[in-house]
């Protein structure tokens, strides 16, 4: 990469990562800043280090695999684990360079989602639950993925509906989308 291209890559307004079979081969400075890791700590490492559990890491893979195979691209919102242990809510986009084997070579971007001041703030747990609700998961399925009881998920869901003054999950997701949460 020439100097100008490297500068553009490193200082892009979004974190950019290139992986081979979910192992980080390249990442820009913006991604390092977002994740809290130095480049040397990320390169050659499995993306697993950025997720809370092995189950979450595999679930994320399974959700995006078919769209990558079919369309060559996939996007969602997700939580990444920062080097200091807290979760970061991000807009995620991926494009495979090898649709026949989608995970063989992927370029990804990550943009942090900052909470807006014109609506209630979400806790880390609420963001996790909303992420899975937006993917069409039931409380029981979310509980299994997060290693919690279905009752805990129902409590979080009820708290979210009270917080945003809505009466069902569809309205909750629409309201959150309107607020940019």
C-alpha positions as CSV (number, residue, x, y, z in Angstrom):
1,X,0.0,0.0,0.0
2,X,1.5,3.4,-0.9
3,X,1.7,6.1,1.8
4,X,-1.4,8.0,0.7
5,X,-3.5,4.8,0.6
6,X,-2.2,3.8,4.0
7,X,-3.0,7.2,5.6
8,X,-6.5,7.0,4.1
9,X,-7.0,3.4,5.4
10,X,-5.6,4.2,8.9
11,X,-7.7,7.4,9.4
12,X,-10.9,6.4,7.7
13,X,-13.9,7.5,9.8
14,X,-14.9,3.9,10.5
15,X,-12.9,1.0,11.8
16,X,-11.8,-1.3,9.0
17,X,-10.7,-4.9,9.4
18,X,-9.6,-7.6,6.9
19,X,-9.9,-11.2,8.0
20,X,-9.1,-14.6,6.8
21,X,-11.3,-17.3,8.3
22,X,-12.2,-14.9,11.2
23,X,-8.6,-14.2,12.0
24,X,-7.6,-10.5,11.8
25,X,-5.0,-9.9,9.1
26,X,-5.2,-6.1,8.9
27,X,-7.0,-3.4,10.8
28,X,-6.8,0.4,10.8
29,X,-6.1,2.8,13.6
30,X,-9.7,3.7,13.9
31,X,-10.6,0.1,14.7
32,X,-7.8,-0.1,17.2
33,X,-9.1,3.1,18.9
34,X,-12.6,1.7,18.9
35,X,-11.6,-1.7,20.3
36,X,-9.0,-0.4,22.8
37,X,-6.4,-2.8,21.4
38,X,-3.1,-2.0,19.8
39,X,-2.7,-3.3,16.2
40,X,0.0,-5.8,17.4
41,X,-2.5,-7.3,19.9
42,X,-5.1,-7.8,17.2
43,X,-3.2,-9.0,14.2
44,X,-3.2,-12.8,13.9
45,X,-5.9,-13.1,16.6
46,X,-9.3,-14.7,16.2
47,X,-12.2,-12.3,16.2
48,X,-13.5,-14.3,19.2
49,X,-11.5,-12.0,21.5
50,X,-14.0,-9.2,20.7
51,X,-17.1,-11.2,21.8
52,X,-18.4,-12.0,25.2
53,X,-18.7,-15.8,24.7
54,X,-18.0,-18.6,22.3
55,X,-21.7,-19.0,21.8
56,X,-22.1,-15.3,20.8
57,X,-19.1,-15.6,18.5
58,X,-20.7,-18.6,16.7
59,X,-24.2,-17.1,16.7
60,X,-22.9,-14.0,14.9
61,X,-21.2,-16.2,12.3
62,X,-24.3,-18.2,11.7
63,X,-26.6,-15.2,11.2
64,X,-24.4,-13.6,8.6
65,X,-23.1,-16.6,6.7
66,X,-26.1,-17.2,4.4
67,X,-26.4,-13.5,3.4
68,X,-22.7,-13.4,2.7
69,X,-22.9,-16.5,0.6
70,X,-26.0,-15.3,-1.3
71,X,-25.3,-11.5,-1.7
72,X,-21.7,-11.2,-0.9
73,X,-22.5,-8.6,1.8
74,X,-24.1,-8.4,5.3
75,X,-24.9,-5.6,7.8
76,X,-26.2,-5.4,11.3
77,X,-25.8,-3.7,14.6
78,X,-23.8,-5.6,17.3
79,X,-21.9,-5.4,20.5
80,X,-18.2,-5.8,20.5
81,X,-16.1,-6.3,23.7
82,X,-13.6,-3.5,24.3
83,X,-10.2,-4.3,25.6
84,X,-11.3,-3.0,29.0
85,X,-14.3,-5.3,29.1
86,X,-17.2,-3.0,28.4
87,X,-19.4,-3.4,25.4
88,X,-19.4,-1.1,22.4
89,X,-22.6,-0.8,20.2
90,X,-21.6,-0.7,16.5
91,X,-23.0,-0.6,13.0
92,X,-21.3,-3.5,11.3
93,X,-20.9,-4.1,7.5
94,X,-19.1,-7.0,5.8
95,X,-18.3,-7.9,2.3
96,X,-16.8,-11.2,1.3
97,X,-14.2,-11.5,-1.4
98,X,-14.9,-15.2,-1.7
99,X,-18.7,-15.8,-1.9
100,X,-18.1,-19.6,-2.4
101,X,-16.4,-19.7,1.0
102,X,-17.7,-16.5,2.7
103,X,-15.5,-16.5,5.7
104,X,-12.3,-17.1,3.8
105,X,-11.7,-13.4,3.1
106,X,-13.8,-10.6,4.5
107,X,-13.5,-6.8,4.7
108,X,-15.5,-5.4,7.6
109,X,-16.3,-1.9,8.9
110,X,-17.4,-0.9,12.4
111,X,-18.9,2.4,13.3
112,X,-19.7,3.1,16.9
113,X,-23.3,4.1,17.6
114,X,-23.5,6.9,20.1
115,X,-26.7,7.2,22.1
116,X,-28.7,10.2,21.2
117,X,-29.7,12.7,23.8
118,X,-33.3,13.1,22.7
119,X,-34.4,9.7,24.0
120,X,-33.8,7.4,26.9
121,X,-30.4,5.8,27.1
122,X,-30.0,2.0,26.9
123,X,-28.0,-0.1,29.3
124,X,-25.6,-2.7,27.9
125,X,-28.0,-5.5,28.7
126,X,-30.9,-3.6,27.0
127,X,-28.8,-3.2,23.9
128,X,-28.0,-6.9,23.8
129,X,-31.7,-7.8,24.1
130,X,-32.7,-5.2,21.5
131,X,-30.0,-6.6,19.1
132,X,-31.5,-10.1,19.3
133,X,-35.1,-8.8,19.2
134,X,-34.2,-7.0,16.0
135,X,-33.0,-10.3,14.6
136,X,-36.4,-11.8,15.3
137,X,-35.4,-13.9,18.3
138,X,-37.8,-14.9,21.0
139,X,-37.1,-14.3,24.7
140,X,-36.3,-18.0,25.1
141,X,-33.8,-17.9,22.2
142,X,-32.2,-14.7,23.5
143,X,-31.9,-16.2,27.0
144,X,-30.1,-19.2,25.6
145,X,-27.6,-17.1,23.6
146,X,-26.9,-14.8,26.5
147,X,-26.8,-17.5,29.1
148,X,-29.7,-15.9,31.1
149,X,-33.2,-17.1,32.1
150,X,-36.1,-16.3,29.8
151,X,-37.7,-14.5,32.7
152,X,-34.7,-12.1,32.9
153,X,-35.1,-11.4,29.2
154,X,-38.9,-10.8,29.7
155,X,-38.0,-8.3,32.5
156,X,-35.6,-6.4,30.3
157,X,-38.1,-6.4,27.4
158,X,-40.9,-5.1,29.8
159,X,-38.5,-2.4,31.1
160,X,-37.7,-1.3,27.5
161,X,-41.4,-1.0,26.6
162,X,-42.1,1.1,29.7
163,X,-39.0,3.2,29.1
164,X,-40.1,4.0,25.5
165,X,-43.8,4.0,26.3
166,X,-44.8,1.3,23.7
167,X,-47.0,-1.7,24.0
168,X,-45.2,-4.3,21.8
169,X,-41.8,-5.3,20.4
170,X,-42.5,-4.1,16.9
171,X,-43.3,-0.6,18.2
172,X,-40.2,-0.7,20.4
173,X,-38.0,-1.5,17.5
174,X,-39.6,1.2,15.3
175,X,-39.1,3.8,18.1
176,X,-35.5,2.8,18.6
177,X,-34.9,3.1,14.9
178,X,-36.5,6.6,14.8
179,X,-34.2,7.7,17.7
180,X,-31.1,6.2,16.1
181,X,-30.4,4.0,19.1
